[in-house]
Amino acid sequence: MRLQVLGTAAGGGVPQWNCACPGCSGARAHPGRRRSHASLAVQLDDGCFVVNATPDIADQIEACPWLRPGPGPRQSPLAGVILTDAELDHTIGLLRLREADTLQVRSTPVVREALRPFADILRPYVRLTWAAADAIPVSGKRPRYAGHDAGLPESPEWVSALRLTDGTSTLVYAPAMGVWPAALDDALATADCVIVDGTFWDDEEPRRTGISAKTATRMGHLPIEATMERLARLPGRCLYTHLNNTNPLVDPDAEQHKVLAELGLEVAADGMVIDL
């Protein structure tokens, strides 16, 4: 399996357009620190897929040589999109893909239902086909637009860890994790590569930095401090993604990088290519 990390930032990216926090200011002063929204390009047996369709998807496709169009004038290798959840920063790029003739979207049923308005908008432009994703529920947190008054069901499958395989190698991708269920343990134990939620370094980070009155866990993200020891015991290569602009890891000189390195863990970088 071949994959390219297309982006590694949480919602808003780094820098976020309306934020002057140290992480965003540092990324403006040092362009190498910029991060686009978290996404992957993956080559599977049945085609090339993008995992999550972010607001940056057009630039992310251009940055991945094996996703660029050709040899025909309107011939694209992109077969479809696999979704971990229904959050806007992971789905709004579907609208940007309206130029396609057909597009397969893989998701859980509740995510498909939440995206029905997107499907209605896209119907005159592109033929969408839907399929089930090989998903492990890791949070019942629904997007704000899909609140309890939206008529959508309660479900543990609002947010999933994806298990992607080409028959030889296996990747587990979970850019958002609110819980760590036993089923996830089973998948991680046999994965060649694991890329998981690194939104916040510690649980108090959102409150300490003033971006929320909630802790990281209450926002639906297990902090790195709560997962790094468990990841360090896994046999596969483990990386963190989906970094919020408040996360100290957006600074390459932060001491937290050394903490992860001592555990054998990595921080994914935009453009990184991993061959499994």
Long-range contacts (C-beta under 8 A, 24 or more apart in sequence): 1-42, 1-43, 1-44, 1-164, 1-165, 1-166, 1-168, 1-169, 1-170, 1-171, 1-192, 1-275, 1-276, 2-42, 2-43, 2-66, 2-273, 2-274, 2-275, 2-276, 3-40, 3-41, 3-42, 3-43, 3-171, 3-193, 3-273, 3-274, 3-276, 4-40, 4-41, 4-64, 4-66, 4-271, 4-272, 4-273, 4-274, 5-39, 5-40, 5-195, 5-241, 5-268, 5-269, 5-270, 5-271, 5-272, 5-273, 5-274, 6-36, 6-39, 6-40, 6-41, 6-50, 6-54, 6-56, 6-60, 6-61, 6-63, 6-64, 6-270, 6-271, 7-35, 7-36, 7-37, 7-38, 7-39, 7-54, 7-56, 7-60, 7-270, 8-35, 8-36, 8-38, 8-241, 8-242, 8-243, 8-267, 8-268, 8-269, 8-270, 9-35, 9-36, 9-37, 9-38, 9-242, 9-243, 9-244, 9-245, 10-37, 10-38, 10-89, 10-199, 10-242, 10-243, 10-244, 10-245, 11-37, 11-87, 11-88, 11-89, 12-89, 12-245, 13-37, 13-55, 13-56, 13-245, 14-243, 14-245, 14-250, 15-245, 16-245, 19-245, 21-209, 21-245, 21-246, 22-251, 23-244, 23-245, 23-246, 23-247, 23-248, 23-250, 23-251, 24-245, 26-250, 26-251, 27-245, 27-250, 32-252, 33-250, 33-251, 33-252, 34-270, 35-243, 35-250, 35-270, 36-60, 36-270, 37-89, 37-90, 38-89, 38-90, 38-175, 38-241, 38-242, 39-90, 40-173, 40-195, 41-66, 41-67, 42-82, 42-164, 42-171, 43-166, 44-164, 44-165, 44-166, 45-166, 45-167, 46-79, 47-77, 47-78, 47-79, 47-80, 48-77, 48-78, 48-79, 49-78, 49-79, 49-80, 49-81, 49-82, 49-106, 50-78, 50-80, 50-81, 50-82, 50-93, 51-81, 51-82, 51-83, 51-84, 51-162, 51-164, 51-173, 52-81, 52-82, 52-83, 52-84, 52-90, 52-91, 52-93, 52-175, 53-81, 53-83, 53-90, 53-91, 53-92, 53-93, 53-94, 53-96, 53-97, 54-89, 54-90, 54-92, 54-93, 55-89, 55-92, 55-93, 55-96, 56-93, 57-93, 57-96, 57-97, 58-93, 58-96, 63-270, 63-271, 76-100, 78-103, 79-104, 80-104, 80-105, 80-106, 80-129, 81-105, 81-106, 82-106, 82-107, 82-133, 82-162, 82-164, 83-107, 83-111, 83-133, 84-135, 84-159, 84-160, 84-161, 84-162, 84-173, 84-174, 84-175, 84-176, 85-111, 85-139, 85-143, 85-158, 85-159, 85-160, 85-176, 86-110, 86-111, 86-114, 86-115, 86-142, 86-143, 86-146, 86-158, 87-143, 87-176, 88-143, 88-145, 90-175, 91-115, 91-118, 94-118, 94-122, 95-121, 95-122, 97-126, 98-122, 98-125, 98-126, 99-125, 99-126, 100-126, 101-126, 101-127, 102-126, 102-127, 102-128, 102-129, 103-127, 103-128, 103-129, 104-128, 104-129, 104-130, 104-131, 105-129, 105-130, 105-131, 106-130, 106-131, 106-132, 106-133, 107-132, 107-133, 107-135, 108-132, 108-133, 108-135, 108-137, 108-155, 108-157, 108-158, 108-160, 109-157, 110-152, 110-153, 110-155, 110-157, 110-158, 111-157, 111-158, 113-152, 113-153, 114-142, 114-143, 114-146, 114-150, 114-152, 133-160, 133-162, 134-162, 134-163, 134-164, 134-165, 135-160, 135-161, 135-162, 135-163, 136-160, 136-161, 136-162, 136-163, 136-172, 136-174, 136-181, 136-183, 136-184, 136-187, 137-181, 137-183, 138-174, 138-176, 138-177, 138-178, 138-179, 138-180, 138-181, 138-184, 139-176, 139-177, 139-178, 139-179, 139-220, 140-178, 141-176, 141-178, 141-220, 159-220, 161-187, 161-196, 163-187, 163-191, 168-276, 169-193, 169-276, 170-276, 171-195, 171-276, 172-196, 175-241, 175-242, 176-220, 176-221, 176-242, 177-221, 177-222, 177-227, 178-217, 178-220, 178-221, 178-222, 179-222, 180-222, 180-227, 180-230, 188-231, 188-234, 188-236, 189-234, 189-235, 191-234, 191-236, 192-236, 192-237, 192-276, 193-236, 193-237, 193-238, 193-239, 193-274, 193-276, 194-231, 194-234, 194-236, 194-237, 194-238, 194-239, 195-238, 195-239, 195-240, 195-241, 195-268, 196-227, 196-231, 196-238, 196-239, 196-240, 196-241, 197-221, 197-222, 197-227, 197-240, 197-241, 197-242, 198-224, 198-240, 198-241, 198-242, 198-243, 198-247, 198-249, 198-267, 199-223, 199-242, 199-243, 199-244, 199-247, 200-224, 200-244, 200-246, 200-247, 201-225, 201-247, 201-248, 201-249, 201-256, 205-244, 205-246, 205-247, 206-246, 209-246, 211-244, 211-246, 224-249, 224-256, 224-260, 228-259, 228-260, 228-263, 228-265, 229-263, 231-263, 231-265, 232-263, 232-264, 232-265, 237-266, 237-274, 238-264, 238-265, 238-266, 239-265, 239-266, 239-267, 239-268, 240-265, 240-266, 240-267, 240-268, 241-267, 241-268, 243-267
